[in-house]
Amino acid sequence: MLFRPTTGAEVDRVAAVTVPEPVGWIGADRYRDEFGKGMYRPEWTWLAEDDDGRLLARAL
């Protein structure tokens, strides 16, 4: 498993992640909006990928 920060080009990939519980949920529209306002930065957003590059999780 690979853990790494995102890049600015991965906004849509990060926004596409969904979770079922309401505590840690941030929807795609909210993420894109707040990313655009500088409230999230690529170096503050981390991804977990398997060996094939499949996205397993995100941490905002």
CHARMM-style PDB file with segment names, atoms N, HN, CA, C and O in Angstrom:
ATOM      1  N   MET     1       0.849  -1.160   0.000  1.00  0.00      PROA
ATOM      2  CA  MET     1       0.000   0.000   0.000  1.00  0.00      PROA
ATOM      3  C   MET     1       0.899   1.228   0.000  1.00  0.00      PROA
ATOM      4  O   MET     1       1.931   1.259   0.670  1.00  0.00      PROA
ATOM      5  N   LEU     2       0.497   2.224  -0.751  1.00  0.00      PROA
ATOM      6  HN  LEU     2      -0.342   2.199  -1.296  1.00  0.00      PROA
ATOM      7  CA  LEU     2       1.237   3.473  -0.879  1.00  0.00      PROA
ATOM      8  C   LEU     2       0.426   4.603  -0.261  1.00  0.00      PROA
ATOM      9  O   LEU     2      -0.753   4.763  -0.579  1.00  0.00      PROA
ATOM     10  N   PHE     3       1.037   5.379   0.608  1.00  0.00      PROA
ATOM     11  HN  PHE     3       1.994   5.248   0.866  1.00  0.00      PROA
ATOM     12  CA  PHE     3       0.425   6.583   1.169  1.00  0.00      PROA
ATOM     13  C   PHE     3       1.193   7.769   0.615  1.00  0.00      PROA
ATOM     14  O   PHE     3       2.421   7.806   0.686  1.00  0.00      PROA
ATOM     15  N   ARG     4       0.468   8.748   0.057  1.00  0.00      PROA
ATOM     16  HN  ARG     4      -0.530   8.717  -0.001  1.00  0.00      PROA
ATOM     17  CA  ARG     4       1.147   9.893  -0.540  1.00  0.00      PROA
ATOM     18  C   ARG     4       0.234  11.102  -0.564  1.00  0.00      PROA
ATOM     19  O   ARG     4      -0.989  10.961  -0.542  1.00  0.00      PROA
ATOM     20  N   PRO     5       0.822  12.293  -0.610  1.00  0.00      PROA
ATOM     21  CA  PRO     5       0.001  13.497  -0.760  1.00  0.00      PROA
ATOM     22  C   PRO     5      -0.520  13.583  -2.194  1.00  0.00      PROA
ATOM     23  O   PRO     5       0.063  13.004  -3.110  1.00  0.00      PROA
ATOM     24  N   THR     6      -1.594  14.291  -2.373  1.00  0.00      PROA
ATOM     25  HN  THR     6      -2.068  14.761  -1.628  1.00  0.00      PROA
ATOM     26  CA  THR     6      -2.163  14.468  -3.701  1.00  0.00      PROA
ATOM     27  C   THR     6      -1.411  15.562  -4.456  1.00  0.00      PROA
ATOM     28  O   THR     6      -0.505  16.210  -3.934  1.00  0.00      PROA
ATOM     29  N   THR     7      -1.826  15.734  -5.698  1.00  0.00      PROA
ATOM     30  HN  THR     7      -2.563  15.208  -6.122  1.00  0.00      PROA
ATOM     31  CA  THR     7      -1.353  16.852  -6.507  1.00  0.00      PROA
ATOM     32  C   THR     7      -2.557  17.708  -6.846  1.00  0.00      PROA
ATOM     33  O   THR     7      -3.695  17.260  -6.702  1.00  0.00      PROA
ATOM     34  N   GLY     8      -2.329  18.913  -7.287  1.00  0.00      PROA
ATOM     35  HN  GLY     8      -1.405  19.276  -7.405  1.00  0.00      PROA
ATOM     36  CA  GLY     8      -3.433  19.798  -7.654  1.00  0.00      PROA
ATOM     37  C   GLY     8      -4.294  19.235  -8.768  1.00  0.00      PROA
ATOM     38  O   GLY     8      -5.470  19.584  -8.871  1.00  0.00      PROA
ATOM     39  N   ALA     9      -3.739  18.376  -9.600  1.00  0.00      PROA
ATOM     40  HN  ALA     9      -2.784  18.092  -9.516  1.00  0.00      PROA
ATOM     41  CA  ALA     9      -4.479  17.788 -10.719  1.00  0.00      PROA
ATOM     42  C   ALA     9      -5.431  16.675 -10.279  1.00  0.00      PROA
ATOM     43  O   ALA     9      -6.191  16.171 -11.105  1.00  0.00      PROA
ATOM     44  N   GLU    10      -5.414  16.278  -9.005  1.00  0.00      PROA
ATOM     45  HN  GLU    10      -4.797  16.687  -8.334  1.00  0.00      PROA
ATOM     46  CA  GLU    10      -6.232  15.162  -8.529  1.00  0.00      PROA
ATOM     47  C   GLU    10      -7.484  15.589  -7.764  1.00  0.00      PROA
ATOM     48  O   GLU    10      -8.068  14.780  -7.043  1.00  0.00      PROA
ATOM     49  N   VAL    11      -7.895  16.819  -7.907  1.00  0.00      PROA
ATOM     50  HN  VAL    11      -7.421  17.476  -8.493  1.00  0.00      PROA
ATOM     51  CA  VAL    11      -9.075  17.315  -7.185  1.00  0.00      PROA
ATOM     52  C   VAL    11     -10.288  16.438  -7.467  1.00  0.00      PROA
ATOM     53  O   VAL    11     -10.989  16.049  -6.533  1.00  0.00      PROA
ATOM     54  N   ASP    12     -10.551  16.120  -8.723  1.00  0.00      PROA
ATOM     55  HN  ASP    12      -9.981  16.436  -9.482  1.00  0.00      PROA
ATOM     56  CA  ASP    12     -11.722  15.310  -9.054  1.00  0.00      PROA
ATOM     57  C   ASP    12     -11.610  13.897  -8.488  1.00  0.00      PROA
ATOM     58  O   ASP    12     -12.606  13.325  -8.045  1.00  0.00      PROA
ATOM     59  N   ARG    13     -10.426  13.343  -8.502  1.00  0.00      PROA
ATOM     60  HN  ARG    13      -9.617  13.808  -8.862  1.00  0.00      PROA
ATOM     61  CA  ARG    13     -10.231  12.000  -7.950  1.00  0.00      PROA
ATOM     62  C   ARG    13     -10.504  11.988  -6.446  1.00  0.00      PROA
ATOM     63  O   ARG    13     -11.164  11.080  -5.939  1.00  0.00      PROA
ATOM     64  N   VAL    14     -10.003  12.982  -5.743  1.00  0.00      PROA
ATOM     65  HN  VAL    14      -9.467  13.719  -6.154  1.00  0.00      PROA
ATOM     66  CA  VAL    14     -10.236  13.074  -4.298  1.00  0.00      PROA
ATOM     67  C   VAL    14     -11.713  13.330  -4.011  1.00  0.00      PROA
ATOM     68  O   VAL    14     -12.277  12.736  -3.092  1.00  0.00      PROA
ATOM     69  N   ALA    15     -12.336  14.198  -4.780  1.00  0.00      PROA
ATOM     70  HN  ALA    15     -11.878  14.680  -5.527  1.00  0.00      PROA
ATOM     71  CA  ALA    15     -13.745  14.538  -4.568  1.00  0.00      PROA
ATOM     72  C   ALA    15     -14.659  13.354  -4.820  1.00  0.00      PROA
ATOM     73  O   ALA    15     -15.756  13.303  -4.264  1.00  0.00      PROA
ATOM     74  N   ALA    16     -14.242  12.408  -5.637  1.00  0.00      PROA
ATOM     75  HN  ALA    16     -13.351  12.450  -6.088  1.00  0.00      PROA
ATOM     76  CA  ALA    16     -15.084  11.263  -5.983  1.00  0.00      PROA
ATOM     77  C   ALA    16     -15.193  10.234  -4.864  1.00  0.00      PROA
ATOM     78  O   ALA    16     -16.051   9.355  -4.930  1.00  0.00      PROA
ATOM     79  N   VAL    17     -14.351  10.317  -3.843  1.00  0.00      PROA
ATOM     80  HN  VAL    17     -13.653  11.032  -3.789  1.00  0.00      PROA
ATOM     81  CA  VAL    17     -14.383   9.354  -2.739  1.00  0.00      PROA
ATOM     82  C   VAL    17     -15.625   9.617  -1.902  1.00  0.00      PROA
ATOM     83  O   VAL    17     -15.896  10.754  -1.515  1.00  0.00      PROA
ATOM     84  N   THR    18     -16.375   8.564  -1.627  1.00  0.00      PROA
ATOM     85  HN  THR    18     -16.155   7.641  -1.942  1.00  0.00      PROA
ATOM     86  CA  THR    18     -17.559   8.685  -0.779  1.00  0.00      PROA
ATOM     87  C   THR    18     -17.401   7.776   0.431  1.00  0.00      PROA
ATOM     88  O   THR    18     -16.742   6.739   0.358  1.00  0.00      PROA
ATOM     89  N   VAL    19     -18.005   8.168   1.534  1.00  0.00      PROA
ATOM     90  HN  VAL    19     -18.541   9.010   1.594  1.00  0.00      PROA
ATOM     91  CA  VAL    19     -18.002   7.361   2.751  1.00  0.00      PROA
ATOM     92  C   VAL    19     -19.420   7.302   3.291  1.00  0.00      PROA
ATOM     93  O   VAL    19     -20.174   8.260   3.122  1.00  0.00      PROA
ATOM     94  N   PRO    20     -19.807   6.203   3.940  1.00  0.00      PROA
ATOM     95  CA  PRO    20     -21.185   6.053   4.397  1.00  0.00      PROA
ATOM     96  C   PRO    20     -21.511   6.776   5.708  1.00  0.00      PROA
ATOM     97  O   PRO    20     -22.673   7.103   5.947  1.00  0.00      PROA
ATOM     98  N   GLU    21     -20.523   7.031   6.556  1.00  0.00      PROA
ATOM     99  HN  GLU    21     -19.579   6.766   6.362  1.00  0.00      PROA
ATOM    100  CA  GLU    21     -20.850   7.622   7.851  1.00  0.00      PROA
ATOM    101  C   GLU    21     -20.830   9.153   7.775  1.00  0.00      PROA
ATOM    102  O   GLU    21     -20.011   9.722   7.053  1.00  0.00      PROA
ATOM    103  N   PRO    22     -21.704   9.811   8.497  1.00  0.00      PROA
ATOM    104  CA  PRO    22     -21.808  11.274   8.397  1.00  0.00      PROA
ATOM    105  C   PRO    22     -20.711  12.046   9.128  1.00  0.00      PROA
ATOM    106  O   PRO    22     -20.541  13.236   8.865  1.00  0.00      PROA
ATOM    107  N   VAL    23     -19.966  11.422  10.026  1.00  0.00      PROA
ATOM    108  HN  VAL    23     -20.103  10.455  10.239  1.00  0.00      PROA
ATOM    109  CA  VAL    23     -18.979  12.149  10.818  1.00  0.00      PROA
ATOM    110  C   VAL    23     -17.840  12.658   9.947  1.00  0.00      PROA
ATOM    111  O   VAL    23     -17.460  13.824  10.054  1.00  0.00      PROA
ATOM    112  N   GLY    24     -17.291  11.809   9.090  1.00  0.00      PROA
ATOM    113  HN  GLY    24     -17.600  10.862   9.003  1.00  0.00      PROA
ATOM    114  CA  GLY    24     -16.143  12.190   8.286  1.00  0.00      PROA
ATOM    115  C   GLY    24     -16.493  12.538   6.853  1.00  0.00      PROA
ATOM    116  O   GLY    24     -15.610  12.574   5.995  1.00  0.00      PROA
ATOM    117  N   TRP    25     -17.741  12.791   6.581  1.00  0.00      PROA
ATOM    118  HN  TRP    25     -18.458  12.762   7.278  1.00  0.00      PROA
ATOM    119  CA  TRP    25     -18.208  12.974   5.215  1.00  0.00      PROA
ATOM    120  C   TRP    25     -18.017  14.402   4.726  1.00  0.00      PROA
ATOM    121  O   TRP    25     -18.441  15.354   5.381  1.00  0.00      PROA
ATOM    122  N   ILE    26     -17.384  14.542   3.587  1.00  0.00      PROA
ATOM    123  HN  ILE    26     -17.039  13.769   3.055  1.00  0.00      PROA
ATOM    124  CA  ILE    26     -17.301  15.813   2.885  1.00  0.00      PROA
ATOM    125  C   ILE    26     -17.631  15.508   1.438  1.00  0.00      PROA
ATOM    126  O   ILE    26     -16.905  14.773   0.769  1.00  0.00      PROA
ATOM    127  N   GLY    27     -18.712  16.065   0.966  1.00  0.00      PROA
ATOM    128  HN  GLY    27     -19.302  16.661   1.510  1.00  0.00      PROA
ATOM    129  CA  GLY    27     -19.154  15.793  -0.398  1.00  0.00      PROA
ATOM    130  C   GLY    27     -18.257  16.436  -1.444  1.00  0.00      PROA
ATOM    131  O   GLY    27     -17.466  17.331  -1.144  1.00  0.00      PROA
ATOM    132  N   ALA    28     -18.395  15.962  -2.677  1.00  0.00      PROA
ATOM    133  HN  ALA    28     -19.037  15.235  -2.921  1.00  0.00      PROA
ATOM    134  CA  ALA    28     -17.555  16.429  -3.777  1.00  0.00      PROA
ATOM    135  C   ALA    28     -17.682  17.931  -3.998  1.00  0.00      PROA
ATOM    136  O   ALA    28     -16.673  18.616  -4.165  1.00  0.00      PROA
ATOM    137  N   ASP    29     -18.906  18.449  -4.000  1.00  0.00      PROA
ATOM    138  HN  ASP    29     -19.725  17.892  -3.864  1.00  0.00      PROA
ATOM    139  CA  ASP    29     -19.099  19.885  -4.241  1.00  0.00      PROA
ATOM    140  C   ASP    29     -18.442  20.724  -3.149  1.00  0.00      PROA
ATOM    141  O   ASP    29     -17.787  21.727  -3.433  1.00  0.00      PROA
ATOM    142  N   ARG    30     -18.624  20.305  -1.906  1.00  0.00      PROA
ATOM    143  HN  ARG    30     -19.156  19.490  -1.675  1.00  0.00      PROA
ATOM    144  CA  ARG    30     -18.013  21.042  -0.791  1.00  0.00      PROA
ATOM    145  C   ARG    30     -16.493  20.993  -0.884  1.00  0.00      PROA
ATOM    146  O   ARG    30     -15.823  22.007  -0.688  1.00  0.00      PROA
ATOM    147  N   TYR    31     -15.949  19.817  -1.182  1.00  0.00      PROA
ATOM    148  HN  TYR    31     -16.493  18.993  -1.341  1.00  0.00      PROA
ATOM    149  CA  TYR    31     -14.492  19.698  -1.295  1.00  0.00      PROA
ATOM    150  C   TYR    31     -13.962  20.603  -2.397  1.00  0.00      PROA
ATOM    151  O   TYR    31     -12.993  21.331  -2.179  1.00  0.00      PROA
ATOM    152  N   ARG    32     -14.578  20.571  -3.578  1.00  0.00      PROA
ATOM    153  HN  ARG    32     -15.365  19.980  -3.754  1.00  0.00      PROA
ATOM    154  CA  ARG    32     -14.113  21.412  -4.684  1.00  0.00      PROA
ATOM    155  C   ARG    32     -14.205  22.895  -4.329  1.00  0.00      PROA
ATOM    156  O   ARG    32     -13.293  23.669  -4.622  1.00  0.00      PROA
ATOM    157  N   ASP    33     -15.310  23.284  -3.696  1.00  0.00      PROA
ATOM    158  HN  ASP    33     -16.051  22.655  -3.458  1.00  0.00      PROA
ATOM    159  CA  ASP    33     -15.499  24.683  -3.308  1.00  0.00      PROA
ATOM    160  C   ASP    33     -14.429  25.117  -2.307  1.00  0.00      PROA
ATOM    161  O   ASP    33     -13.791  26.153  -2.490  1.00  0.00      PROA
ATOM    162  N   GLU    34     -14.234  24.336  -1.261  1.00  0.00      PROA
ATOM    163  HN  GLU    34     -14.753  23.494  -1.112  1.00  0.00      PROA
ATOM    164  CA  GLU    34     -13.264  24.693  -0.229  1.00  0.00      PROA
ATOM    165  C   GLU    34     -11.830  24.566  -0.741  1.00  0.00      PROA
ATOM    166  O   GLU    34     -10.959  25.319  -0.305  1.00  0.00      PROA
ATOM    167  N   PHE    35     -11.567  23.632  -1.655  1.00  0.00      PROA
ATOM    168  HN  PHE    35     -12.274  23.021  -2.010  1.00  0.00      PROA
ATOM    169  CA  PHE    35     -10.249  23.546  -2.284  1.00  0.00      PROA
ATOM    170  C   PHE    35      -9.973  24.819  -3.073  1.00  0.00      PROA
ATOM    171  O   PHE    35      -8.873  25.370  -3.022  1.00  0.00      PROA
ATOM    172  N   GLY    36     -10.984  25.276  -3.802  1.00  0.00      PROA
ATOM    173  HN  GLY    36     -11.877  24.828  -3.843  1.00  0.00      PROA
ATOM    174  CA  GLY    36     -10.845  26.505  -4.584  1.00  0.00      PROA
ATOM    175  C   GLY    36     -10.599  27.738  -3.737  1.00  0.00      PROA
ATOM    176  O   GLY    36      -9.993  28.702  -4.203  1.00  0.00      PROA
ATOM    177  N   LYS    37     -11.064  27.716  -2.498  1.00  0.00      PROA
ATOM    178  HN  LYS    37     -11.556  26.932  -2.119  1.00  0.00      PROA
ATOM    179  CA  LYS    37     -10.859  28.829  -1.573  1.00  0.00      PROA
ATOM    180  C   LYS    37      -9.565  28.689  -0.771  1.00  0.00      PROA
ATOM    181  O   LYS    37      -9.260  29.532   0.072  1.00  0.00      PROA
ATOM    182  N   GLY    38      -8.805  27.621  -1.038  1.00  0.00      PROA
ATOM    183  HN  GLY    38      -9.053  26.936  -1.723  1.00  0.00      PROA
ATOM    184  CA  GLY    38      -7.547  27.410  -0.332  1.00  0.00      PROA
ATOM    185  C   GLY    38      -7.695  26.774   1.035  1.00  0.00      PROA
ATOM    186  O   GLY    38      -6.734  26.731   1.804  1.00  0.00      PROA
ATOM    187  N   MET    39      -8.893  26.276   1.354  1.00  0.00      PROA
ATOM    188  HN  MET    39      -9.674  26.311   0.730  1.00  0.00      PROA
ATOM    189  CA  MET    39      -9.106  25.639   2.653  1.00  0.00      PROA
ATOM    190  C   MET    39      -8.523  24.227   2.695  1.00  0.00      PROA
ATOM    191  O   MET    39      -8.259  23.692   3.772  1.00  0.00      PROA
ATOM    192  N   TYR    40      -8.327  23.634   1.536  1.00  0.00      PROA
ATOM    193  HN  TYR    40      -8.541  24.069   0.661  1.00  0.00      PROA
ATOM    194  CA  TYR    40      -7.609  22.368   1.382  1.00  0.00      PROA
ATOM    195  C   TYR    40      -6.488  22.623   0.394  1.00  0.00      PROA
ATOM    196  O   TYR    40      -6.641  23.399  -0.549  1.00  0.00      PROA
ATOM    197  N   ARG    41      -5.372  21.971   0.613  1.00  0.00      PROA
ATOM    198  HN  ARG    41      -5.247  21.341   1.379  1.00  0.00      PROA
ATOM    199  CA  ARG    41      -4.241  22.056  -0.307  1.00  0.00      PROA
ATOM    200  C   ARG    41      -3.817  20.642  -0.659  1.00  0.00      PROA
ATOM    201  O   ARG    41      -4.007  19.720   0.135  1.00  0.00      PROA
ATOM    202  N   PRO    42      -3.240  20.460  -1.853  1.00  0.00      PROA
ATOM    203  CA  PRO    42      -2.819  19.109  -2.228  1.00  0.00      PROA
ATOM    204  C   PRO    42      -1.886  18.473  -1.198  1.00  0.00      PROA
ATOM    205  O   PRO    42      -2.012  17.284  -0.907  1.00  0.00      PROA
ATOM    206  N   GLU    43      -0.973  19.232  -0.657  1.00  0.00      PROA
ATOM    207  HN  GLU    43      -0.871  20.198  -0.894  1.00  0.00      PROA
ATOM    208  CA  GLU    43      -0.029  18.655   0.305  1.00  0.00      PROA
ATOM    209  C   GLU    43      -0.664  18.350   1.657  1.00  0.00      PROA
ATOM    210  O   GLU    43      -0.034  17.712   2.501  1.00  0.00      PROA
ATOM    211  N   TRP    44      -1.896  18.793   1.876  1.00  0.00      PROA
ATOM    212  HN  TRP    44      -2.407  19.311   1.191  1.00  0.00      PROA
ATOM    213  CA  TRP    44      -2.625  18.486   3.105  1.00  0.00      PROA
ATOM    214  C   TRP    44      -3.591  17.318   2.906  1.00  0.00      PROA
ATOM    215  O   TRP    44      -4.194  16.852   3.873  1.00  0.00      PROA
ATOM    216  N   THR    45      -3.747  16.846   1.695  1.00  0.00      PROA
ATOM    217  HN  THR    45      -3.257  17.225   0.909  1.00  0.00      PROA
ATOM    218  CA  THR    45      -4.669  15.768   1.367  1.00  0.00      PROA
ATOM    219  C   THR    45      -3.859  14.545   0.967  1.00  0.00      PROA
ATOM    220  O   THR    45      -3.009  14.611   0.079  1.00  0.00      PROA
ATOM    221  N   TRP    46      -4.130  13.431   1.630  1.00  0.00      PROA
ATOM    222  HN  TRP    46      -4.820  13.376   2.351  1.00  0.00      PROA
ATOM    223  CA  TRP    46      -3.354  12.218   1.411  1.00  0.00      PROA
ATOM    224  C   TRP    46      -4.236  11.114   0.855  1.00  0.00      PROA
ATOM    225  O   TRP    46      -5.421  11.017   1.172  1.00  0.00      PROA
ATOM    226  N   LEU    47      -3.626  10.279   0.012  1.00  0.00      PROA
ATOM    227  HN  LEU    47      -2.663  10.357  -0.246  1.00  0.00      PROA
ATOM    228  CA  LEU    47      -4.319   9.142  -0.581  1.00  0.00      PROA
ATOM    229  C   LEU    47      -3.639   7.853  -0.159  1.00  0.00      PROA
ATOM    230  O   LEU    47      -2.432   7.822   0.079  1.00  0.00      PROA
ATOM    231  N   ALA    48      -4.424   6.793  -0.068  1.00  0.00      PROA
ATOM    232  HN  ALA    48      -5.405   6.818  -0.261  1.00  0.00      PROA
ATOM    233  CA  ALA    48      -3.907   5.434   0.097  1.00  0.00      PROA
ATOM    234  C   ALA    48      -4.298   4.673  -1.161  1.00  0.00      PROA
ATOM    235  O   ALA    48      -5.474   4.610  -1.520  1.00  0.00      PROA
ATOM    236  N   GLU    49      -3.307   4.098  -1.826  1.00  0.00      PROA
ATOM    237  HN  GLU    49      -2.352   4.150  -1.535  1.00  0.00      PROA
ATOM    238  CA  GLU    49      -3.531   3.363  -3.061  1.00  0.00      PROA
ATOM    239  C   GLU    49      -2.961   1.950  -2.926  1.00  0.00      PROA
ATOM    240  O   GLU    49      -2.001   1.723  -2.191  1.00  0.00      PROA
ATOM    241  N   ASP    50      -3.570   1.008  -3.647  1.00  0.00      PROA
ATOM    242  HN  ASP    50      -4.350   1.192  -4.244  1.00  0.00      PROA
ATOM    243  CA  ASP    50      -2.981  -0.322  -3.673  1.00  0.00      PROA
ATOM    244  C   ASP    50      -1.869  -0.351  -4.714  1.00  0.00      PROA
ATOM    245  O   ASP    50      -1.572   0.669  -5.336  1.00  0.00      PROA
ATOM    246  N   ASP    51      -1.263  -1.498  -4.902  1.00  0.00      PROA
ATOM    247  HN  ASP    51      -1.504  -2.326  -4.397  1.00  0.00      PROA
ATOM    248  CA  ASP    51      -0.122  -1.608  -5.813  1.00  0.00      PROA
ATOM    249  C   ASP    51      -0.486  -1.322  -7.270  1.00  0.00      PROA
ATOM    250  O   ASP    51       0.395  -1.020  -8.074  1.00  0.00      PROA
ATOM    251  N   ASP    52      -1.761  -1.412  -7.618  1.00  0.00      PROA
ATOM    252  HN  ASP    52      -2.477  -1.657  -6.965  1.00  0.00      PROA
ATOM    253  CA  ASP    52      -2.222  -1.123  -8.978  1.00  0.00      PROA
ATOM    254  C   ASP    52      -2.656   0.330  -9.158  1.00  0.00      PROA
ATOM    255  O   ASP    52      -3.115   0.708 -10.236  1.00  0.00      PROA
ATOM    256  N   GLY    53      -2.515   1.150  -8.107  1.00  0.00      PROA
ATOM    257  HN  GLY    53      -2.143   0.843  -7.231  1.00  0.00      PROA
ATOM    258  CA  GLY    53      -2.910   2.554  -8.182  1.00  0.00      PROA
ATOM    259  C   GLY    53      -4.377   2.791  -7.891  1.00  0.00      PROA
ATOM    260  O   GLY    53      -4.862   3.911  -8.051  1.00  0.00      PROA
ATOM    261  N   ARG    54      -5.105   1.747  -7.459  1.00  0.00      PROA
ATOM    262  HN  ARG    54      -4.711   0.837  -7.329  1.00  0.00      PROA
ATOM    263  CA  ARG    54      -6.518   1.901  -7.124  1.00  0.00      PROA
ATOM    264  C   ARG    54      -6.634   2.645  -5.803  1.00  0.00      PROA
ATOM    265  O   ARG    54      -5.966   2.302  -4.828  1.00  0.00      PROA
ATOM    266  N   LEU    55      -7.481   3.658  -5.777  1.00  0.00      PROA
ATOM    267  HN  LEU    55      -8.023   3.936  -6.569  1.00  0.00      PROA
ATOM    268  CA  LEU    55      -7.657   4.493  -4.601  1.00  0.00      PROA
ATOM    269  C   LEU    55      -8.429   3.735  -3.534  1.00  0.00      PROA
ATOM    270  O   LEU    55      -9.533   3.255  -3.793  1.00  0.00      PROA
ATOM    271  N   LEU    56      -7.862   3.620  -2.332  1.00  0.00      PROA
ATOM    272  HN  LEU    56      -6.965   4.010  -2.122  1.00  0.00      PROA
ATOM    273  CA  LEU    56      -8.479   2.906  -1.227  1.00  0.00      PROA
ATOM    274  C   LEU    56      -9.065   3.847  -0.185  1.00  0.00      PROA
ATOM    275  O   LEU    56     -10.088   3.536   0.425  1.00  0.00      PROA
ATOM    276  N   ALA    57      -8.420   5.005   0.028  1.00  0.00      PROA
ATOM    277  HN  ALA    57      -7.589   5.257  -0.468  1.00  0.00      PROA
ATOM    278  CA  ALA    57      -8.874   5.924   1.068  1.00  0.00      PROA
ATOM    279  C   ALA    57      -8.256   7.291   0.830  1.00  0.00      PROA
ATOM    280  O   ALA    57      -7.283   7.441   0.090  1.00  0.00      PROA
ATOM    281  N   ARG    58      -8.854   8.286   1.482  1.00  0.00      PROA
ATOM    282  HN  ARG    58      -9.644   8.164   2.083  1.00  0.00      PROA
ATOM    283  CA  ARG    58      -8.294   9.642   1.470  1.00  0.00      PROA
ATOM    284  C   ARG    58      -8.314  10.182   2.883  1.00  0.00      PROA
ATOM    285  O   ARG    58      -9.123   9.764   3.711  1.00  0.00      PROA
ATOM    286  N   ALA    59      -7.429  11.103   3.149  1.00  0.00      PROA
ATOM    287  HN  ALA    59      -6.771  11.443   2.477  1.00  0.00      PROA
ATOM    288  CA  ALA    59      -7.410  11.801   4.436  1.00  0.00      PROA
ATOM    289  C   ALA    59      -7.305  13.281   4.114  1.00  0.00      PROA
ATOM    290  O   ALA    59      -6.374  13.721   3.440  1.00  0.00      PROA
ATOM    291  N   LEU    60      -8.271  14.039   4.604  1.00  0.00      PROA
ATOM    292  HN  LEU    60      -9.028  13.681   5.152  1.00  0.00      PROA
ATOM    293  CA  LEU    60      -8.301  15.479   4.325  1.00  0.00      PROA
ATOM    294  C   LEU    60      -7.831  16.243   5.538  1.00  0.00      PROA
ATOM    295  OT1 LEU    60      -7.780  17.473   5.512  1.00  0.00      PROA
TER     296      LEU     60
END
